[in-house]
Amino acid sequence: MPSTIPLRLLRADDAGPLAELLSDNRAFLAPWEPLRDDDFSTAEGQRDAIARALDAHAAGAGVPLVILDAEGGIAGRLDINGITRGALQSASLSYWVAADRNGRGLATGAVAEAKQIAFAELGLHRLQAETLLHNTASQRVLKKNGFTPYGVAPQYLKIAGEWQDHVLYQVLNEEHEEHEEHEEHEE
């Protein structure tokens, strides 16, 4: 697993490259995603999606990121979604990597970086992710990053046009929170 995978905040000028990547990977991503209209994988569709994601980011509800490959090109997306503050201090993680860049540790490294963002920068207590029952590749990525399964949600998301069961995973911010607690006791 690479030590760090470059992630950067999604930008408006990513619409064209993301549209091309999504168009090229439409069949590859279809079994793992909701049904999308044809406009989604166009530059205009991506401009709209990016604007919504950046609005959520400005409101503190999410962190939309792109995963970069070794050459600095966009290899996929990673989102920290549904940030909830208050007593919960939690968010949900979603990600994908283009078919031609699968198996190179990009998703594993990107999830590791996202954990750092969620815990060290955002101060969240919990990060969760969900996978289809048969998505063993994504389950390996999560397990390598310390996520543990804690249940199965029947008919959790409508993926590929059907309500499908998902395995629920979580990782807690115990390491960072223990460090903060130790610092508080020293004062």
Protein Blocks (a to p, Z undefined) as FASTA:
>chain_A
ZZbdcdddddfklmmmmmmmmmmmmmmmmmmmccddfklmpmklmmmmmmmmmmmmmnop
accdddddfkopafbdcddehiaehjnopadddddddfklgonlmmmmmmmmmmmmmmmm
nopabdcddddfklmmlmmmmmmnopacfbdcehkbcgehiacddddddddfklmmmmmm
mmmmmZZ
